[in-house]
């Protein structure tokens, strides 16, 4: 009986630490003096390849390219990999834009990236990855440079919401603010690595090729494999909230369910990297690896909230101390979530949308039931947001 009781406590702690970890990290972050990374004033503009991947949809590409051509930077080439796309109406006069049409359907982010790399018109020192629905701030490349100039080989920028037109879009943005703050800014400032977000990220071309060039990654999750490869070498992934990419948030329920199904599938497929990196961190005495591995083990937000809620309810009938502990953990989590929004200057619309969290979680439960075959039924998010003049 004692063994069962102890096992029950261990299971609860394994889930419950996810509720209190953010506030614990926040306190450490507030106590730590931030490091400022400056640009090398004498250095010439480094050559960038901007890789834009598109699958089936090309309607947003003209506005994306227009945004990229407004970068306050001169030494870069834009490579559009139009996979399984009709490019008959896709034409750009600017010589910095190269449209690539693979002869075979690639259906893979990394295949598209390496198709671009293999067709570089010159050997670019760095590359950055942009989605076909992204817009970029004019200072995007300039804001990445200080981190590369200070020795980092991988940098994650911030993906801000391009649209807050529905409750779903606002809640999606709230989730992103939470992750960007704790898994990006705070984690990096504490001496570990920022997690990668799929776009708005940049690497030395040499590191990207060395990390993924020997792999053929199908379905979603290339960023999970990439970050594990980088941190596995005990290299740090830098984070900057000044390199801004505007990203389309999911605005419809069907779009949300399909996207989250792929993401959940990806977590189940790759969370094992967390154990591997924690083990390396303990062996190497590396705070970078240990903290990063701990973050990789965390289930998707809605999953550990639901499981924690279930444990809270069960303790009502079994343990007064357990119930109070779970209640305090939830209060700390809510406080940590609020602090993430406050420190990220969240739009008032996002705060108003929080009342829709139960429905948002319910849709993700539906995603969970579809996650097993998610990569077989859908390989890209369908975009519905229409650009307007303010977007560019």
N, C-alpha and C positions, 0 to 999 in steps of 0.2 A: 504493500500500500504506500509506503514511504517512497519507493522508487517511482511509482506512478505520479505521486504528488510533486516530486522533484522534477520529473520530466515535464509535467504540466507547467511548472514555473519557468523552466528553461524555454519552452515553446513561446510562452507569453513574453518573456524578455527578448527573444529573438525577433519578434514582431514589434514589440512596444518601443524598442530603442529608436525605431524609425520616427516615432512621434517626437521624441525629445532631442534627437541628434541636431536638427536645425537650430534650435535655440542655444544648444551647447556650442555649436560652431559660431553662432552669432556673437556670443559673449567673448569667445577667444578672439574673434575677428576685431571686435571693438577694442580689445586690449593690445592688439598688435599694431605696430607702426607700419603704414603702407609703404611699399617701395615704388618710387617714381622712375619710370623708364623714359629716358630722353633720346631724341633723334641725334644721330651723328651729323652735325651741321655741314661738314665738308664732303659728305658722301654724295655721289651722283645718284640719280634715280635708278633703282634696280629694276631689271626687266621682269614683268609679270605676264603670265598667261591667265586670262580670265575664262574659265570653262563654264559654259552654260549648257545644262542638259535638258532636253525636251523629249517627252515620249508621247506620241500621237497628237498632242495639242501644240499648236504654234500661234494661236491667236493673240497671246500676250507678249510674244517675243519682240515685236517692234517697239513697244513701250519699255521693255526691259533693256533692250539695246540702246535706246535713246537715253535712258538713265545712265548706263555705263559709259556712253560717249561724253557725258557731262562730268566725268571724274576730273578733278584738279590734278591731273597726272598725265604724262605724255608717253611714257615708255611701257606700253602694254599692247597686247593683241587679244581680241575677243574671239574665242572658238565656240561656235554653237554646234552642238552635236544633236542633230534632228533625227532621232531614232524612231523608225516606223511612222514618219510624218510626211504629209504632203507639203513639199516646199516650193511648189510652182509659183506661189505668190510671195515667197520670202526672198526679198532682194534688198541689199544694203549697199549704198554707194561708197561709204567710208571704207578705205582699204584696211582699216584696223579690225574689220569684222569679217570673219571667215566662217562660212556655213559648210558643215561637214554632214554628208548623208551616207551613213554606213550601208554597204551593199546587202547586208543581212540584218535581221532584227536582233538587237542586242539584249533588250529587256533587262538591263542591269546598269546600275550607276557606275560601278567600277569599269565595266567594259566600255561605257561611254567616255569615262575619264581617260582611259588608256588609248582609246581610239583617237582622242584629241591629242594626247601626248605623242603618239606615234606619227601624228600629222603636223606637229609644230613646224612652223616655217623658220624658226631659229631656236637655239637652246635657251629657254627662259630659266632664270635662276629660281624664280618662285612661281607658284600657281595658287589661284584662289577659285573656289567652287561656288557657283551661284545657281539657284533653281530658276526654272522658267517662269515663276510667278514673282520673283524678287525684284525690288528696286533698291538701288544703293545710294547712300549719302555721297555727295561729291568728294568728301575727304576720306572715303573708305580706305583706299590704299595708303594714303599718308598716315592714317592712324594705326595701320598694321606695322609700318616700318620700324617704329621705336623698339618693338619687341624682337624683331629679327635682328636689328642692329645691336641688341644687347645679348645676342647669343641663342635666342629661342629659334627652334626650327618649325614650330607649329603654333598657330594663333587662332583662337576662336573669337569672332566678333559677336555682336549682339543682334538678335533678330527681333525687331519691333513690329508691332501689329500694323499692317497696312489697312485693315478694315475692322471696324467695330460696329458693324451694321446689324448684328443680331445678338441675342443672349449667348448663343453657342460661341460666336466669334469672341465675345468679351471673356467668357469663361476659358476659352482656349488661350487667350492672351494672358489671363491671370495665371494659368498654369505655367506658361512660358516665363513670366516674370519671376515666379517662385524658383523655377529651375535655373534660370540665368543668374539669379542672385546667389543662391546657395551652391549650385553645382558649377557655377562659373566664377563670379567675382570672389565670393567668400573662400571657396575651395582653393583657388589660385593664390589669393593673398595669404592663406595659411601655410603656403609652401608646397601645396600639391599641384594637381593639374586640373584645368577646366575640362568638363566633358564636351564632346563634339556634338554639334546640332544638325549635321547633314548638309548645311550650306552656311554661307557667311564665314567660312573658315579658310585659312591659307597655310601653305606649307612650302618648305624648300622642295623643289622638284625632286631632288636627290632623295630626301626622306620619304616622300610619297611613293616613289618607285620602289624603294627598298622595303617599305612596309607592306605594300599590296601587290607589287609586280609579279609575285610568284603564286598569287591566289586567283581563283575565279569565283567571285562571290555572287550568288544568285539571290534574288528577292531583296527585301529591305534589310537594313542593318550594317551596311558597309562601314558607317561611322563607328559602330561598336567594335568591329574588328580592327579598324584603323587605330582607334584610341588605345585599345589593348596592346597593339603592337608597339606603339610609341612609348607608353608608360611602362610596358614590359622591359624596355631598354633603359628604364629609369630616366628618360627624357621628360621634361615638363611641357605641358600644353598651356600656353599663355592665354589670358583672357583680357579683352578690352571692351568696355561698354561705349567706346568712342568710335569704333569701326562699325557703322550701323548699316544693317540690311533690313529693308521693310518686307515682311513676309505675310502672305495671305493666310488668314485664320479661317478655320472651318466654320462655315455659316449655315450649313444644312445638316439635318440629322443623318441622312444616308451617307453624306461625305464624312461625317465624324465617325460613324460606325466602321466604314471601310478602312479609314486611315488608322484608327485605333486598333483594329483587328490586326493589321500588319505590325504595328508597334508592339502589341502584346506578344505576338508570335516571336518577334525579335528578342524581347526580354527573356522569354523562356529558352530561346535558342542560345543566347550568349551570356546569361548571367553567371555561368560557370567561370567566366574570365575573372570575376571578382575573387573567387577562392585562389586562383592561380596568382593573381597580382598581390593579394594579401600575403600569401606564402613567400613571394619574392621580397616583399617589403620587410617581412620579419627576418628573412635570411640576410638581406642587404642593409638592414637597419635604416630603411628609406621611408621617411614620412610621406614623400610623394606617392610611393606605391601603396603603402598601407592605407592611407586615407582614401585614395582613389578606388582601391579594391572594395573598401567598405561601402562606398557609394554605389558601386556596380551591383552589389548584392540586394540593394533595396528594390522591392517590387514597385510596379507602377503606382502612382499616388492613390488612385481610387481603390486599388486592391488592399493596400495595407490600412487604409482608412476603414473599409468595410470589415476586414478581419478584426481590426482593433475594436470596432463598434460591437462586433459579436462577442469578443472577450469581455468587454465592459458589461454587456447584458448578462453573460453567464456568471460573472462574479457577483452580481446582485444576489444570487441565490447560494453562492458557495463561499464567498470571502469578502467581508467588509473591508479589510485592508486592501485586497486586490481591487475592489470596486473604486475605492478612493484613489489608489495609485493610477488606475486607468483614467479616472476623471481628471486628475492633475496632469497626466500626460497629454490628454486631449486639449486642456486649457493651454499648456505650453506650446502644443503644435499650432493651435489657432493664433496664439500670440506671435509665433515665428512666421506664420503665413502672412499675418498683417504687417509685420516688420519688413518682409520681402516686398510687399506692395508699396509700403510707405517709402522705403529706400529707393524704389524704382520709379517713383513719381507716377503711380498708376493713374490712368484717366478715370474721372468720376463714373463713367459708364461701366467700368470694370467693377467698382464697388457695388453699384446698383445690381449688377448681374449675379452677384453671389447668392442671391435667393434662389437661383435656378440650379444650384449645385446638385440637389437630389436627382433632378431629371438628367443632368449631365452624367452623373454616376450611373444611372439606370441604363443610358445608352452605351456606356462603356461595358456594362455587364453583358449587353447584347453582343458587343464586340468580342468579349471573352469567349462566347459560344462559337464565334465564327473564326477565331484566331488560328485554329489548327491548319486550315486550308487557305489562310488569307493571302499568302504570296502566290497561290495558284490561280485565284480568282481575280486578283487585282494587283497591279504592279506600280501604279501611280495614282496620286490624288487628283481627282477631277476638280478643276478650278471654276468657280462661278462668279467671283467678284469681278465687276467690270471697272476698268481703269477710268478715272476722270482726270481732269486737268490738274487737280491738286496732287495727284499721285506722282506727277513728274515735274 
